[in-house]
C-alpha cells in the first residue's frame, strides 16, 4: 500500500456543517443531524452544493453512495475548484461516469488547463454501498493524493515550483448533472433516464480543521 508523503498535521479534519446550494435548491436535502447530503437528478435537472469557505490545502473526504439503475449519461462528483465556471480555475476532481459504476476518474486543472485524466477501476459497484473518497492537497509540498477507502489510488507530485500545479484557494463542491453532450456521449454515456429520479448521497463530509 502506498504511503502518504504529507505530514500528519495537514491531514487533520473537521465535519462540514454548513453548505451553500448553487442551483436547484429543492433537489438538495441536507440533514445536519445525520451528517448527510442527498442530491436528486430528475426532469428538473441536477443540483450542486459547495462549502461556504475556500481552503488553501488539506484533506477533504466523504462517504459517497452513487445513484442506482441505468445511470448512463450522468456525472456525479466530489471536487475542489477555485471558482466554478472560471476558465482560469484550479481544480482537483473525483468524477463518477454514469456509463460504468465500477470506475472513477481523477483529474486536476491549473489555470483552466486539465488533460490529466486517469480512470481507475473499482472493485465494487459505487451505487451498492457507501465508500470513502479522499483528496489530499498541499501546494507547499506540491502534492495531490486521491484515496478510496483509505488506500491511495493516485499521487501527483510537481517536481519544480516553476511548473504548473494547483495552488489557488478552493471551495469543496459536489454535483450531479447530465453529461451526455460531452465527447458525443463517450465520456459518461447518453442519458436514458428510465430509472429517474436518481439520488447521490454524501455522508460524513470532512474538510481541513
Beta strands, then each sheet from edge to edge (+ up, - down):
strand 1: 13-15
strand 2: 19-23
strand 3: 28-31
strand 4: 36-41
strand 5: 47-51
strand 6: 57-65
strand 7: 74-81
strand 8: 91-97
strand 9: 103-109
strand 10: 118-121
strand 11: 131-138
strand 12: 143-148
strand 13: 151-157
strand 14: 171-178
strand 15: 198-208
sheet 1: 1+ 15- 4+ 3-
sheet 2: 1+ 15- 6+ 11- 12+ 13-
sheet 3: 2+ 5- 14+ 7- 8+ 9- 10+
end
